[in-house]
Amino acid sequence: MINPLWLKTFCILVEEGHFTRTADKLFMTQSGVSQHIKKLEQYLDCELLRREGKRFSLTAQGKMLYEEGDKLLGNWQALAQQVSSDDKYSGKVSIASPGSIGLKLYPQLLNIQQQYPALIIDYRFAPNEDIEAKLIAGDCDIGLMTAPSRHRHISCREIASEPLVLITPAVVTDIDWSQLLKLGFIGHPDARYHAQLLLEKNFPRFESIEQFELHGFSNQISLICQPVSMGFGFTVLPLNAALAFAKQSHIKIHYLTHAVHESLYIAYNNKSPQSARGQFIGEEIRRIVNCE
């Protein structure tokens, strides 16, 4: 690799056209400038300058080096400025989360983007395993997961918990086991996990979700309550997903006797240092999810 200091000296010498002026500009001695050029020529194993007394001209290799080297020095300087000006209110932050918390979180992060238009919020909805994979691959700055990762490069910290609730058609005001069997179940990607957590705590006869007839399925978080509202069955969801459903008067949210909460973890790839904007958005996420 070409020594950047030698390259800088060479490019300035070409621009100044004089060893003494170059030395003055770089706060060096003239012999120091000559040493840099000599070392550069030795490293590249070619002549860069034709010396003519106190003057010089460029060889073909010297002209090529100056043209490309000047671009490199400019790019390095721009990169240094970009890194040193790590503005927490500017740049893209990529986030991935399950749908339920995303329904609450994403609109509020867009409000923050309105305050700081140079910020770009890139938000993806995904299950835990996909979020973990994105973090490992470096495709995501911040992950929100409902189960802690066991991967050695993923750091997780619990930041909140969300209650799981049972949702039925609005006409169902009281719940018992026989009524659940009669209603049937509306499935979704996390249905087995959520139902197991909530129902086994509140119904002694519950063994598995297969005890209920499946009357529908949706993998779109905002639409899971739609078949419930139309009387096709019941489901179990985190509270934010239930509250986000537009037709609240068509469903009934049941808070069961034995409450069950699903933990929420904020996750990062510990091999990728967080930018200032990533740290800022992470702090805002913790504030939002803990704000009732």
C-alpha positions as CSV (number, residue, x, y, z in Angstrom):
1,M,0.0,0.0,0.0
2,I,1.3,3.5,-0.9
3,N,2.2,5.5,2.1
4,P,-0.4,8.3,2.2
5,L,2.1,10.8,3.6
6,W,4.5,10.3,0.7
7,L,1.6,10.5,-1.7
8,K,0.4,13.8,-0.2
9,T,3.9,15.3,-0.4
10,F,4.2,14.2,-4.1
11,C,0.8,15.7,-5.0
12,I,1.5,19.0,-3.3
13,L,5.0,19.1,-5.0
14,V,3.3,18.7,-8.4
15,E,0.8,21.5,-7.6
16,E,3.4,23.9,-6.2
17,G,6.0,23.1,-8.8
18,H,8.8,23.9,-6.4
19,F,10.5,21.9,-3.6
20,T,11.0,24.9,-1.3
21,R,7.4,26.0,-1.5
22,T,6.3,22.5,-0.9
23,A,8.5,22.2,2.2
24,D,7.1,25.5,3.5
25,K,3.5,24.4,3.0
26,L,4.1,21.1,4.7
27,F,6.3,22.5,7.5
28,M,9.1,20.3,6.4
29,T,12.7,20.7,5.2
30,Q,13.5,20.6,1.5
31,S,15.5,17.4,2.1
32,G,12.5,15.9,3.8
33,V,10.4,16.5,0.8
34,S,13.1,14.9,-1.4
35,Q,13.3,11.9,0.9
36,H,9.5,11.3,0.6
37,I,9.7,11.4,-3.2
38,K,12.7,9.1,-3.2
39,K,10.9,6.6,-1.0
40,L,7.8,6.7,-3.2
41,E,9.9,6.0,-6.3
42,Q,11.7,3.2,-4.6
43,Y,8.4,1.7,-3.4
44,L,6.9,1.9,-6.9
45,D,10.1,1.0,-8.6
46,C,9.8,3.7,-11.2
47,E,10.9,7.3,-11.8
48,L,8.2,9.9,-11.1
49,L,10.1,13.1,-11.8
50,R,12.7,14.2,-14.3
51,R,14.9,16.7,-12.4
52,E,16.3,19.6,-14.4
53,G,18.4,21.6,-11.9
54,K,15.9,23.3,-9.5
55,R,13.0,22.4,-11.8
56,F,11.4,19.1,-12.6
57,S,8.9,17.6,-15.0
58,L,6.6,14.6,-14.6
59,T,7.2,11.2,-16.2
60,A,4.3,9.3,-17.6
61,Q,4.1,7.3,-14.4
62,G,4.3,10.5,-12.3
63,K,1.5,12.1,-14.3
64,M,-0.7,8.9,-13.7
65,L,0.2,8.8,-10.0
66,Y,-0.8,12.5,-9.6
67,E,-4.1,12.2,-11.3
68,E,-5.2,9.1,-9.4
69,G,-3.4,10.0,-6.2
70,D,-5.2,13.4,-6.0
71,K,-8.5,11.6,-6.3
72,L,-7.6,9.2,-3.5
73,L,-6.4,12.0,-1.2
74,G,-9.7,13.8,-1.8
75,N,-11.7,10.6,-1.0
76,W,-9.7,10.0,2.2
77,Q,-10.3,13.6,3.3
78,A,-14.0,13.3,2.6
79,L,-14.2,10.0,4.5
80,A,-12.4,11.5,7.5
81,Q,-14.8,14.4,7.6
82,Q,-17.8,12.1,7.3
83,V,-16.5,9.9,10.2
84,S,-15.5,12.8,12.4
85,S,-18.9,14.5,11.9
86,D,-21.0,11.6,13.1
87,D,-24.2,13.6,13.6
88,K,-26.8,11.9,15.6
89,Y,-29.5,13.8,13.7
90,S,-28.4,12.8,10.2
91,G,-28.2,9.5,8.2
92,K,-30.0,6.2,8.0
93,V,-30.9,4.0,10.9
94,S,-32.2,0.6,10.1
95,I,-34.6,-1.1,12.6
96,A,-36.3,-4.5,12.6
97,S,-39.0,-5.6,15.0
98,P,-42.0,-7.9,15.4
99,G,-45.3,-6.4,14.2
100,S,-47.0,-5.6,17.5
101,I,-44.4,-3.2,18.9
102,G,-43.8,-1.9,15.4
103,L,-47.4,-0.7,15.2
104,K,-46.7,1.6,18.3
105,L,-43.1,2.4,17.6
106,Y,-42.9,3.2,13.8
107,P,-45.4,6.2,13.8
108,Q,-43.6,7.8,16.7
109,L,-40.2,7.3,15.0
110,L,-41.6,9.0,12.0
111,N,-42.5,12.0,14.2
112,I,-38.8,12.1,15.2
113,Q,-37.8,12.1,11.5
114,Q,-40.1,15.1,11.0
115,Q,-38.2,17.0,13.7
116,Y,-34.9,16.0,12.1
117,P,-35.4,15.6,8.3
118,A,-31.8,14.5,7.7
119,L,-32.6,11.3,9.7
120,I,-33.8,8.4,7.6
121,I,-35.8,5.7,9.4
122,D,-35.7,2.3,7.7
123,Y,-38.2,0.1,9.5
124,R,-38.8,-3.6,8.7
125,F,-41.3,-6.0,10.4
126,A,-39.9,-9.5,10.9
127,P,-40.0,-12.5,13.2
128,N,-37.3,-13.0,15.8
129,E,-35.2,-15.4,13.8
130,D,-35.1,-13.0,10.8
131,I,-34.2,-10.1,13.0
132,E,-31.3,-12.1,14.5
133,A,-30.1,-13.0,11.0
134,K,-30.2,-9.4,9.9
135,L,-28.2,-8.3,12.9
136,I,-25.6,-11.0,12.3
137,A,-25.3,-10.1,8.6
138,G,-24.9,-6.3,9.4
139,D,-28.2,-5.5,7.6
140,C,-29.8,-4.0,10.6
141,D,-28.6,-1.4,13.1
142,I,-31.1,-2.1,15.9
143,G,-33.3,-5.2,16.5
144,L,-36.2,-5.5,18.8
145,M,-36.9,-9.1,19.8
146,T,-39.4,-10.9,22.0
147,A,-36.8,-13.5,23.0
148,P,-33.1,-13.0,23.8
149,S,-30.6,-14.1,21.2
150,R,-28.1,-16.8,22.1
151,H,-25.7,-15.8,19.3
152,R,-22.3,-14.7,20.7
153,H,-22.2,-11.5,18.5
154,I,-25.7,-10.3,19.5
155,S,-26.1,-8.2,22.7
156,C,-29.7,-8.1,24.1
157,R,-31.2,-6.1,26.9
158,E,-34.7,-6.2,28.2
159,I,-36.3,-2.8,27.9
160,A,-40.1,-3.4,28.4
161,S,-42.8,-6.0,28.6
162,E,-46.2,-6.1,26.9
163,P,-49.3,-7.9,28.1
164,L,-50.8,-10.7,26.1
165,V,-54.6,-10.5,25.7
166,L,-57.4,-12.7,24.4
167,I,-59.5,-11.1,21.6
168,T,-63.0,-12.2,20.7
169,P,-65.9,-10.8,18.7
170,A,-67.5,-7.8,20.5
171,V,-70.6,-9.8,21.4
172,V,-68.6,-12.2,23.6
173,T,-68.4,-10.4,27.0
174,D,-67.5,-13.3,29.2
175,I,-65.1,-16.1,28.5
176,D,-65.1,-19.8,29.6
177,W,-63.4,-22.9,28.2
178,S,-66.5,-24.3,26.4
179,Q,-67.0,-20.9,24.7
180,L,-63.4,-20.8,23.4
181,L,-63.9,-24.3,21.9
182,K,-67.1,-23.2,20.2
183,L,-65.5,-20.0,18.8
184,G,-62.5,-21.6,17.2
185,F,-59.1,-20.0,16.7
186,I,-57.7,-17.4,14.3
187,G,-54.0,-18.2,13.7
188,H,-51.0,-16.0,13.0
189,P,-47.2,-16.5,12.9
190,D,-46.8,-16.2,16.7
191,A,-50.1,-17.7,17.6
192,R,-48.9,-21.0,19.0
193,Y,-46.3,-19.2,21.2
194,H,-48.7,-16.5,22.5
195,A,-51.6,-18.9,23.1
196,Q,-49.4,-21.3,25.0
197,L,-48.1,-18.5,27.3
198,L,-51.6,-17.1,28.1
199,L,-54.0,-19.9,27.9
200,E,-52.1,-22.5,30.0
201,K,-52.0,-20.0,32.8
202,N,-55.7,-19.4,32.8
203,F,-57.4,-22.6,31.6
204,P,-56.4,-25.8,33.3
205,R,-57.8,-27.9,30.4
206,F,-55.6,-26.2,27.9
207,E,-52.9,-28.5,26.4
208,S,-52.1,-27.1,23.0
209,I,-53.6,-24.9,20.3
210,E,-54.6,-28.0,18.3
211,Q,-57.6,-28.3,20.8
212,F,-59.3,-25.6,18.9
213,E,-60.6,-25.7,15.3
214,L,-58.6,-23.3,13.1
215,H,-61.1,-20.9,11.5
216,G,-58.6,-18.6,9.8
217,F,-55.0,-17.4,9.5
218,S,-53.3,-14.1,8.7
219,N,-49.6,-13.1,8.7
220,Q,-50.4,-9.4,8.5
221,I,-50.4,-8.0,12.0
222,S,-52.9,-5.2,11.3
223,L,-55.4,-7.7,9.8
224,I,-55.3,-10.5,12.4
225,C,-58.3,-9.0,14.3
226,Q,-60.4,-8.6,11.1
227,P,-61.7,-12.2,11.1
228,V,-62.2,-12.0,14.9
229,S,-64.3,-8.9,14.4
230,M,-66.5,-10.8,11.9
231,G,-67.2,-13.6,14.4
232,F,-65.0,-16.3,12.9
233,G,-63.1,-17.0,16.1
234,F,-60.8,-15.8,18.9
235,T,-57.0,-15.1,19.0
236,V,-54.2,-14.1,21.4
237,L,-52.0,-11.1,20.6
238,P,-49.8,-8.6,22.4
239,L,-51.9,-5.6,23.6
240,N,-50.5,-3.1,21.1
241,A,-51.6,-5.2,18.2
242,A,-55.1,-5.4,19.5
243,L,-55.3,-1.7,20.2
244,A,-54.1,-0.9,16.7
245,F,-57.1,-2.6,15.1
246,A,-59.2,0.2,13.5
247,K,-62.7,-1.3,14.4
248,Q,-62.3,-1.4,18.2
249,S,-66.1,-1.5,18.7
250,H,-66.2,-4.8,16.8
251,I,-63.9,-6.7,19.1
252,K,-63.6,-7.4,22.8
253,I,-60.2,-7.4,24.5
254,H,-60.1,-9.7,27.5
255,Y,-57.6,-9.2,30.3
256,L,-57.5,-12.6,31.9
257,T,-57.2,-13.3,35.7
258,H,-53.6,-14.5,35.4
259,A,-51.8,-11.8,33.5
260,V,-48.9,-12.8,31.2
261,H,-46.4,-10.4,29.7
262,E,-44.1,-10.8,26.7
263,S,-40.6,-9.3,27.2
264,L,-39.2,-6.9,24.7
265,Y,-35.4,-6.9,24.1
266,I,-33.3,-4.3,22.2
267,A,-30.5,-6.0,20.3
268,Y,-27.3,-5.0,18.6
269,N,-24.4,-6.6,16.8
270,N,-21.6,-6.2,19.3
271,K,-19.0,-6.4,16.5
272,S,-20.4,-3.2,14.9
273,P,-19.9,0.0,16.9
274,Q,-23.1,2.1,17.0
275,S,-23.2,5.4,15.3
276,A,-24.3,8.5,17.1
277,R,-27.6,8.4,15.3
278,G,-28.0,4.7,16.2
279,Q,-27.5,5.5,19.8
280,F,-29.9,8.4,19.7
281,I,-32.7,6.3,18.1
282,G,-32.0,3.5,20.5
283,E,-32.6,5.9,23.4
284,E,-35.8,7.1,21.8
285,I,-37.0,3.6,21.3
286,R,-36.5,2.8,25.0
287,R,-38.4,6.0,25.9
288,I,-41.3,5.3,23.6
289,V,-41.8,1.7,24.6
290,N,-41.9,2.6,28.3
291,C,-44.2,5.5,27.8
292,E,-47.8,4.6,28.5
